[in-house]
């Protein structure tokens, strides 16, 4: 879902004759490329494309589109959070240490993991745990969450209790999201919606085959089960939006939104169809608020055209859509990645920011008549986030609760801190996984890998993080 990425900066590459070797981050993984260049004095590639093809692309190489990333956010953390961050710093000191930790991770007892890193990346095991996580985030200026019950079974091997997932998801709306929204001391109109993320692979038996054969008559029963399981949760969210809008009639954005998470490319093609079915059912024009949002992975070559297609279909069939834009999460498991994924990180960045600009401009131009009425900018890239924030500032008529910045819990906290304190951003949420510890173990491993992906380009990992933690603790002691 969300990842901070390394930038190619001026004079930041080393030339060897005509061959320039550089580190390029593509969907959270660093790889080496070589290109022939006559001039080694390169400048940063422009990442944002203006939605108007007739105008020039904005230059991001200025202070207005960058954050002075540092570790001031550490001052906002408690002792336990600082301890867990120091563990993350040790684990990401260098590639050797990181790879060793990753190899050992499956064998480390969950009790040990819970003491070392669990709380920093996960919301907890129970409703109350996640509510407390929400309170802690609110103290840091992050007023809402996108919660996800971290149970999935893409290959259909776990024999998971799907009815339990549906029931717990519905209950989590009542016991986590609603209390977190209405019990804050802040004006409810200044608080972003609460979100619940659904993985299609967790809501039907044999999910891989069901999604691959979504329109095949042999899978009609399972297809309908998946649609209905999603619908039960969304209908509850929709009813909550209606109920809460009567209690808070001045609010101009949804209270609760269900997000359909992305899957791998071969499954995602039919997840798009699932998203449309659910959007047409629950985001009808007569509803005051939308209740379901789909996800588009912008590292896919088809993604920008998919945005246009979703808007066209929604307009034609009289329903609204909401979109969560992510860069992508399946780079190294896609068998045909050369065909379906953008060739370089720069292409992905440009496409991602082009999508942001296009949707925001659509909302600016059409206002309440916009077919896309809600956008989640799910990113750890500071330039994408600053670009979005600047667009909101320039268009004060926009409701920032309908254009929200999302980050994973425990990731890019330094960037979030700067957005809040330097740019007065009030529309940040955190993606908060929760649930049985065993189910969250693989998720924790992925977060550890991602935090170590750009060890030399970030200050919230490795030695820089360790130094910051020590400095923060020393300040508190003396």
Long-range contacts (C-beta under 8 A, 24 or more apart in sequence): 1-261, 1-262, 1-326, 1-329, 1-378, 1-406, 1-408, 1-431, 2-326, 2-327, 2-378, 2-379, 2-380, 2-406, 2-407, 2-408, 2-411, 2-412, 2-431, 3-27, 3-28, 3-327, 3-379, 3-380, 3-381, 3-411, 3-450, 3-453, 4-380, 4-381, 4-382, 4-411, 4-412, 4-415, 4-454, 4-458, 5-327, 5-345, 5-349, 5-380, 5-381, 5-454, 6-30, 6-454, 6-456, 6-457, 6-458, 7-44, 7-383, 7-457, 8-42, 8-44, 8-45, 8-346, 9-44, 10-41, 10-42, 10-43, 10-44, 10-61, 11-41, 11-42, 12-42, 13-40, 13-42, 14-40, 15-40, 23-456, 24-344, 24-345, 24-346, 25-345, 25-453, 25-454, 26-299, 26-331, 26-341, 26-342, 26-344, 26-345, 26-348, 27-299, 27-327, 27-328, 27-329, 27-330, 27-331, 27-341, 27-345, 27-348, 28-329, 28-331, 28-449, 28-450, 28-453, 29-331, 29-332, 29-453, 30-453, 30-454, 33-344, 45-346, 45-349, 45-350, 46-350, 47-346, 47-349, 47-350, 47-352, 47-353, 47-383, 47-384, 48-350, 48-353, 48-354, 48-356, 48-357, 48-383, 48-384, 48-387, 49-350, 49-351, 49-353, 49-354, 49-357, 50-357, 51-354, 51-357, 51-358, 51-361, 52-361, 58-387, 60-383, 60-387, 64-386, 64-390, 65-383, 65-386, 65-387, 65-390, 66-382, 66-383, 66-386, 67-382, 67-385, 67-386, 67-415, 67-418, 67-419, 67-422, 68-418, 68-422, 69-382, 69-414, 69-415, 69-418, 69-458, 69-459, 69-460, 70-414, 70-459, 71-414, 71-459, 71-460, 71-464, 71-465, 71-468, 71-471, 71-472, 72-414, 72-417, 72-418, 72-421, 73-140, 73-413, 73-414, 73-416, 73-417, 73-418, 74-468, 74-469, 74-471, 74-472, 75-472, 75-475, 76-139, 76-140, 76-417, 77-472, 80-119, 81-119, 81-120, 82-469, 82-472, 82-473, 84-116, 84-117, 84-118, 84-119, 84-120, 85-120, 85-465, 85-469, 86-465, 86-466, 86-469, 86-470, 87-116, 87-117, 88-117, 88-120, 88-448, 88-451, 88-461, 88-465, 89-461, 89-462, 89-463, 89-464, 89-465, 89-466, 89-469, 90-466, 91-117, 91-448, 91-452, 92-448, 92-451, 92-452, 92-455, 92-461, 92-462, 92-465, 93-462, 93-463, 93-466, 94-455, 94-462, 95-452, 95-455, 98-448, 98-449, 98-452, 98-455, 101-448, 102-445, 102-448, 102-449, 105-441, 105-444, 105-445, 105-448, 106-441, 106-445, 110-437, 110-438, 110-441, 113-437, 113-441, 113-444, 114-437, 117-444, 117-448, 118-437, 118-440, 118-444, 120-409, 120-410, 121-408, 121-409, 121-410, 121-433, 121-443, 121-444, 121-447, 122-150, 122-409, 122-432, 122-433, 122-434, 122-440, 122-443, 122-444, 123-147, 123-409, 123-432, 123-433, 123-434, 124-434, 125-434, 125-435, 125-436, 125-437, 126-434, 127-171, 127-172, 127-175, 127-176, 129-434, 130-172, 130-176, 130-432, 130-434, 131-175, 131-176, 131-179, 131-180, 133-409, 133-432, 133-434, 134-176, 134-180, 134-432, 135-180, 137-430, 138-180, 138-184, 140-416, 140-417, 140-420, 141-420, 141-421, 141-426, 141-428, 142-416, 142-420, 142-428, 142-429, 142-430, 143-184, 143-186, 143-190, 143-191, 143-192, 143-426, 143-428, 143-429, 144-180, 144-181, 144-191, 144-192, 144-193, 144-194, 144-195, 144-429, 145-176, 145-177, 145-180, 145-194, 145-195, 145-429, 145-430, 145-431, 145-432, 146-194, 146-195, 146-196, 146-197, 146-259, 146-376, 146-406, 146-429, 146-430, 146-431, 146-432, 147-172, 147-176, 147-177, 147-194, 147-195, 147-196, 147-197, 147-432, 147-433, 147-434, 148-196, 148-197, 148-199, 148-261, 148-431, 148-432, 148-433, 148-434, 149-202, 149-433, 149-434, 149-435, 150-433, 150-434, 150-435, 150-436, 150-439, 150-440, 150-443, 151-202, 151-435, 151-436, 151-439, 152-199, 152-201, 152-202, 153-201, 153-202, 153-207, 154-201, 154-207, 154-208, 154-263, 154-264, 154-267, 155-208, 156-205, 156-206, 156-207, 156-208, 156-209, 160-202, 162-202, 162-203, 162-204, 162-205, 162-229, 165-202, 165-203, 166-203, 166-229, 166-232, 166-233, 169-196, 169-198, 169-233, 170-232, 170-233, 170-236, 172-196, 173-233, 173-236, 173-237, 173-240, 173-256, 174-240, 177-256, 178-240, 178-244, 178-255, 178-256, 181-244, 181-255, 181-256, 182-244, 188-248, 188-251, 189-248, 189-250, 189-251, 189-252, 189-401, 190-401, 190-426, 191-401, 192-253, 192-400, 192-401, 192-404, 192-426, 192-427, 192-428, 192-429, 193-253, 193-254, 193-255, 193-256, 193-257, 193-401, 193-404, 194-255, 194-256, 194-257, 195-256, 195-257, 195-258, 195-259, 195-293, 195-376, 195-429, 196-233, 196-237, 196-256, 196-257, 196-258, 196-259, 197-258, 197-259, 197-261, 197-431, 198-230, 198-233, 198-258, 198-259, 198-260, 198-261, 199-261, 199-263, 200-226, 200-230, 200-260, 200-261, 200-263, 200-267, 200-271, 200-274, 201-263, 201-267, 203-229, 203-230, 204-229, 207-267, 208-267, 211-263, 211-267, 211-270, 211-271, 212-266, 212-267, 212-270, 214-270, 214-273, 214-274, 215-270, 215-273, 226-274, 227-274, 227-277, 227-278, 230-258, 230-260, 230-274, 230-278, 231-278, 231-281, 231-282, 233-258, 234-258, 234-278, 234-281, 234-282, 234-291, 234-292, 235-282, 237-291, 237-292, 238-282, 238-287, 238-291, 241-287, 241-288, 241-289, 241-291, 242-288, 245-288, 245-289, 252-399, 252-401, 252-402, 253-289, 253-374, 253-399, 253-401, 253-402, 254-289, 254-290, 254-291, 254-374, 255-289, 256-291, 257-290, 257-291, 257-292, 257-293, 257-322, 257-374, 258-291, 258-292, 258-293, 259-292, 259-293, 259-294, 259-295, 259-324, 259-376, 260-292, 260-293, 260-294, 260-295, 261-295, 262-295, 262-296, 262-297, 262-326, 262-328, 262-329, 263-330, 264-330, 264-333, 264-334, 265-300, 265-330, 265-334, 265-336, 265-340, 268-297, 268-300, 271-295, 272-306, 272-310, 275-310, 276-310, 276-313, 276-314, 279-314, 279-319, 279-320, 279-321, 279-322, 280-314, 280-317, 280-319, 283-314, 283-319, 283-320, 283-321, 283-322, 284-318, 284-319, 284-320, 285-318, 285-319, 285-320, 290-320, 290-321, 290-322, 290-373, 290-374, 292-322, 293-321, 293-322, 293-323, 293-324, 293-374, 293-376, 294-321, 294-322, 294-323, 294-324, 295-323, 295-324, 295-325, 295-326, 296-323, 296-324, 296-325, 296-326, 296-355, 297-326, 297-327, 297-328, 297-329, 297-330, 298-325, 298-326, 298-327, 298-328, 298-348, 298-351, 298-352, 298-355, 299-327, 299-328, 299-331, 299-341, 299-342, 299-348, 299-351, 299-352, 300-328, 300-340, 300-341, 300-342, 301-339, 301-340, 301-341, 301-342, 302-340, 303-351, 303-355, 304-351, 304-354, 304-355, 304-358, 307-355, 307-358, 307-359, 310-372, 311-362, 311-371, 311-372, 314-371, 314-372, 315-371, 320-370, 320-371, 320-372, 320-373, 321-371, 321-372, 321-373, 322-372, 322-373, 322-374, 322-375, 322-376, 323-359, 323-372, 323-374, 323-375, 323-376, 324-375, 324-376, 324-378, 324-406, 325-352, 325-355, 325-356, 325-359, 325-375, 325-376, 325-377, 325-378, 325-379, 326-378, 326-379, 327-352, 327-379, 327-381, 349-381, 349-383, 349-384, 352-379, 352-381, 352-384, 353-383, 353-384, 353-387, 356-384, 356-387, 356-388, 357-387, 357-391, 360-388, 360-391, 360-392, 360-395, 360-398, 360-403, 363-398, 363-402, 363-403, 364-395, 364-397, 364-398, 367-397, 373-402, 374-402, 374-403, 374-404, 375-402, 375-403, 375-404, 376-404, 376-405, 376-406, 376-429, 377-403, 377-404, 377-405, 377-406, 378-406, 378-407, 378-431, 379-405, 379-406, 379-407, 380-407, 380-408, 380-411, 380-412, 380-415, 382-415, 382-418, 385-415, 385-419, 386-419, 386-423, 389-419, 389-423, 389-425, 392-427, 393-423, 400-426, 400-427, 401-427, 403-427, 404-428, 404-429, 405-429, 406-430, 406-431, 407-431, 408-447, 409-433, 410-447, 410-451, 411-447, 411-450, 411-451, 412-460, 413-460, 414-458, 414-459, 414-460
